[in-house]
């Protein structure tokens, strides 16, 4: 019997619902959200006292780490429980298939995309059962460390990607999209993990090897296999390489990013020797390029593990800000413009939605000098040809677009020109 099975059995024996009177929250342990290969997948739920269908509260999925091969959803760590006790936000700690436990799911796969299929099934289950537990179906987010951070970011960026939806747990009439995410030091590009390592701090893992967590995740973990073999054959048309390359790319949160993705909070320690900090740099840059609101914290001196209370507090406040709005805005309502392509060698296309429709947008260089203007269309779109207002092509560098919207907010986009 594995540690996770033992913990689940203990949780089942001790499961209870704490009444709201005199208590900070109600506890619901060992709730089965799906059965895969005859084995239940569980959610452990903590809901602030007084939450009802008429007075629902937001909910955050806690996705545990463990290299996609270990870890447990129970007990729930103290850091996400602060959301329940301090912010009146429910926590749902979720089990998902681990690559080390194929025996628990006979006839079913434990390689990717099993993990994201499970988590999307959990989100759908939470929405389908929201009235029972007093959850707000329009305000759901995810938070996780390491492998959990990877899955949190992937859950956020893969909304509307059919091959990553799956049918785990049913409830297919419910949406699996989330409204915000927190990623603590999660991988974001499986094929680049070793290439992102810097010294210092170095790495305790060879991410390319057949026995690496990444190789196990995509099921290429035999002799003479591994991530390096996939990368070395990235353009090889012979089977199985096209399928393996596609699987690795599908597992990367950065693959699926678009301007409709929800806001994110990213944190990574400078002394992390398990997941290179460059993984979070990639995610931050990709979100910025797509115009997705995000906050990135580099935690000096922190390794692969607990960061610090200040970072946890910032993550909690970020989630509170995103999940307690009267209405979660669509991307077009955020004070951010979309600039594409970014970087560009010529023309840039901008989009900001009706909030900036018909307005005049200014283009600035990095020194803050206005160099051109663009009149946006009624639907908030516009193009800039890369020339200043004197008709000369601008030099390579970083530029800003800025426009005051109809709502009087300032919308901005940062983009890079490469000549």
Secondary structure, DSSP 8 states (H G I E B T S, - for coil): --HHHHHHHHHHHH-----STT-SEEEEEEEEEEEETTEEEEEEEEEETT--SSS-EEEEEEE--STTTS--S-S--HHHHHHHHHH--EEEEE----TT-GGGSTTS--STTHHHHHHHHHHHHHHHTHHHHTEEEEEEEEEEETHHHHHHHHHHHTTT-GGGT--TT--TTS----SEEEEES----GGGTGGG--TTT--S--TTSTTSHHHHHTT--STT-SHHHHHHTTT--STTHHHHHHHHHHH-GGGG--TTS-EEEEEEETT-SSS-THHHHHHHHHHHHHT--EEEEEETT--SS---HHHHHHHHHHHHHHHSSSS---GGGSSB-EEESSSBSS-EEEE--GGGTT-EEEEEETTS-EEEEEE--TTSEEEE-SB-TTS-B--SEEEEEEEE-TTS-EEEEEEEE--
